[in-house]
Amino acid sequence: MRRYSTGDVAGLLGITREQVRRWARAGLVAPERGRRGEYQFPFEDLVLLRTAQGLEAARVPRRRVRRALLRLKQQLPHDRSLTTVRITASGDTVLVQDGRSLRNPVSGQLHFEFEVSELASRVTPLAGGRGESADDWFNRACDRDRSGDREVARKAYARALTLDPGHAGALVNLGLLDYEAGRLEDAAARFRAALATRPNHAIAAYNLGIVLEDLGRLTEAADAYAGALRADPACADARANLTLLRRRMGGRA
């Protein structure tokens, strides 16, 4: 595998060599050392440093950038092109899109694609409606969620559920907010409610698996991951988590 020098990285990213060294010293990447002690960066480090550059430009706090990138480095795909990976900031939350999935690399939770809700919110006024349906409130909530205004988003999701108690999207996204706030039992209840409405909701099942795993309920977590795979056999995150969980449980991976 080709290695890149500090000068190579600085030239490719359009930054100074000192900035590359600062990120390396901060632990954002862990390059190898050459014969003379110089840094040697693999291609994966270029992806991470380019991400750090973009997140810092988006004013994401440095500690959050570091935490997200350390987790992201463990999750970068080794079996397919890194050109499929996109890293963005939603408010102060880092999100990674890899193929079909959009996830928070720190929590592991899967998210809805916000661009879909953004398009829907633009289409709604064109339809001539008053914007008072459950879907309208859900789209507004997604917009606020995407901008980082969590409390307003929570209220809008709740309004959507008042109009449609079985709105799976609102239940899943409220579950994500509960999870990020550390309310794991509440998050699990939201994801279960979404599955009661839509039993084949792969994202709800996958996120439920993460919550149950965090709660130490490993057998239930494995069942949830398996449910996500039944709903979406292409859900690589569920397959990977189920494999690792079965190893932890001493079973066959």
Protein Blocks (a to p, Z undefined) as FASTA:
>chain_A
ZZddfklmmmmnopafklmmmmmmnopaccdddfkopacddfklmmmmmmmmmmmmnopa
fklmmmmmmmmmmmocfkbcfklpccddehjaccddehjbccdfknopacddfklmmmmm
mmmmmnopnolafklmmmmmmmmmmnopamlmmmmmmmmmmmmmmlmklmmmmmmmmmmn
opaklmmmmmmmmmmmmmmlmklmmmmmmmmmmnopaklmmmmmmmmmmmmmmlmklmmm
mmmmmmmnopaZZ
